[in-house]
Amino acid sequence: MAENQIIFGDNLEVMTDLAATASGRFQLAYLDPPYNTGGTPEDYDDQREPDQWIRFMRERLQALRPLMAPDGVVFVQIDDREQAHLKVLMDEILGRERCLAHVVIKMSELSGVKMSHADQRLPKVKEHLLIYGMGSGSQLRNMRRRKAPEVLANYLNYYRTIIDNPEDSPDQWCLLSIKTWARESGLLDGVRTGSKNETQRLQELKLEEAHRVVYRTNNRLLAEQNLPGISEVISPNGRRYISWQGKQMLFLKDHIDEPLSDLWTDLSTINLNKEGAGSFRFSKKPEALLHRCLELASKPGDWIIDPFCGSGTTAAVAHKMGRSWVTIDCEEHLLVQAKPRLDAVVAGQDAGGITRLVGWQGGGRFQFVHHPAAGGGEAVIGAVPQN
Ligand SMILES: C[S@@+](CC[C@H](N)C(=O)[O-])C[C@H]1O[C@@H](n2cnc3c(N)ncnc32)[C@H](O)[C@@H]1O
């Protein structure tokens, strides 16, 4: 039976050995390597000369390559210090034309430590996610997400009309102001007119009824025809419009979401101590970030690898999303943070991160493996499942 694995050892040695049993296995790799901060964070050493860091990453990307499926996708997260080196390296090893996206992610808030040198330099709040495909079949799923609250609130101000009878044909539609409709339907009972509560309730109702909440905008084709009332118009190139007294009727439902772009500012990095066990303060990633990566480039049942396990975020998310996984780390926190975190996930006792979002209730299992070169434990690398 195929097993998920958490492996204690140097990821170069482990990945090199995995090539014998798991070549072409992984659909998605997420790498969150030491950023070369020049310091020693509480959990692991992070000081290398620039050329040493490049060599370290080159060896690991080369060892990863044979493990990836021909249409697999590799994500590597990094901050400003080594981003440029990493990009050149990934172009060299995976192919410049294989770069699917270079995402910029807002990874911290403008507060506390970040602001202590704000008079001398710009506070750093972003990181980079370089995403490469392994072959011409590699792709990222088209995803949409809810517009930012302030942008959406702006839209909602314009949409003030509701279709009372959307089940009828457009020429029969009866339009009402949302406020009138909500009052007459008893949906604002007990809510004072003109109060903040009324505004908020109306906004909620607009989103709930977005398929029939509408707004008028200019449209040259419809202006030329200037039809009275409401009617359906098919343009010469076959596009369907609803004409509303010479203007175009827009539906709120078509403007709530937007395509996911390569600028991610919506992922919260606050309260990460509530995700997983232990502190791992400075480099733990939010489960929501890994959830997005896995949604973009994998499906249930796929194999995921994270050679820089840290607190076990990728494995925890992969497990909750029904993917199979292998994760590797060479430091003690694999035992004191990642393993207890994954034990809790399996036992259904991890209430943090994406648990509620995906309805995770526990289940599955994993093996804890000592790579022989790391000393101790049995060598069970060969137990990584065959296709
Ligand atoms: C930036 S942290 C990863 C954090 C992780 N993404 C999380 O959310 O908790 C980098 C991790 O790589 C591990 N690491 C560094 N060099 C390694 C190596 N040669 N082999 C295995 N793990 C290594 C460190 O111990 C550290 O846990």
Ligand as a Chemical Component Dictionary entry (heavy atoms), coordinates in Angstrom:
data_LIG
# 
_chem_comp.id                   LIG 
_chem_comp.type                 NON-POLYMER 
_chem_comp.pdbx_formal_charge   0 
_chem_comp.three_letter_code    LIG 
# 
loop_
_chem_comp_atom.comp_id 
_chem_comp_atom.atom_id 
_chem_comp_atom.alt_atom_id 
_chem_comp_atom.type_symbol 
_chem_comp_atom.charge 
_chem_comp_atom.model_Cartn_x 
_chem_comp_atom.model_Cartn_y 
_chem_comp_atom.model_Cartn_z 
_chem_comp_atom.pdbx_ordinal 
LIG C1  C1  C 0  12.260 27.968 5.280 1  
LIG S1  S1  S 1  12.179 26.538 6.198 2  
LIG C2  C2  C 0  10.758 25.728 5.588 3  
LIG C3  C3  C 0  9.506  26.156 6.279 4  
LIG C4  C4  C 0  8.270  25.403 5.862 5  
LIG N1  N1  N 0  7.860  25.731 4.520 6  
LIG C5  C5  C 0  7.110  25.655 6.801 7  
LIG O1  O1  O 0  6.042  26.144 6.388 8  
LIG O2  O2  O -1 7.269  25.390 7.984 9  
LIG C6  C6  C 0  13.507 25.633 5.514 10 
LIG C7  C7  C 0  13.687 24.253 6.102 11 
LIG O3  O3  O 0  14.659 23.559 5.329 12 
LIG C8  C8  C 0  15.396 22.721 6.186 13 
LIG N2  N2  N 0  16.667 22.373 5.515 14 
LIG C9  C9  C 0  17.693 23.198 5.232 15 
LIG N3  N3  N 0  18.660 22.531 4.591 16 
LIG C10 C10 C 0  18.224 21.258 4.432 17 
LIG C11 C11 C 0  18.782 20.090 3.852 18 
LIG N4  N4  N 0  19.994 20.097 3.276 19 
LIG N5  N5  N 0  18.065 18.937 3.890 20 
LIG C12 C12 C 0  16.831 18.915 4.464 21 
LIG N6  N6  N 0  16.262 20.005 5.036 22 
LIG C13 C13 C 0  16.950 21.148 5.021 23 
LIG C14 C14 C 0  15.564 23.537 7.458 24 
LIG O4  O4  O 0  15.829 22.708 8.571 25 
LIG C15 C15 C 0  14.208 24.233 7.541 26 
LIG O5  O5  O 0  13.321 23.483 8.332 27 
# 
loop_
_chem_comp_bond.comp_id 
_chem_comp_bond.atom_id_1 
_chem_comp_bond.atom_id_2 
_chem_comp_bond.value_order 
_chem_comp_bond.pdbx_ordinal 
LIG C1  S1  SING 1  
LIG S1  C2  SING 2  
LIG S1  C6  SING 3  
LIG C2  C3  SING 4  
LIG C3  C4  SING 5  
LIG C4  N1  SING 6  
LIG C4  C5  SING 7  
LIG C5  O1  DOUB 8  
LIG C5  O2  SING 9  
LIG C6  C7  SING 10 
LIG C7  O3  SING 11 
LIG C7  C15 SING 12 
LIG O3  C8  SING 13 
LIG C8  N2  SING 14 
LIG C8  C14 SING 15 
LIG N2  C9  SING 16 
LIG N2  C13 SING 17 
LIG C9  N3  DOUB 18 
LIG N3  C10 SING 19 
LIG C10 C11 SING 20 
LIG C10 C13 DOUB 21 
LIG C11 N4  SING 22 
LIG C11 N5  DOUB 23 
LIG N5  C12 SING 24 
LIG C12 N6  DOUB 25 
LIG N6  C13 SING 26 
LIG C14 O4  SING 27 
LIG C14 C15 SING 28 
LIG C15 O5  SING 29 
# 
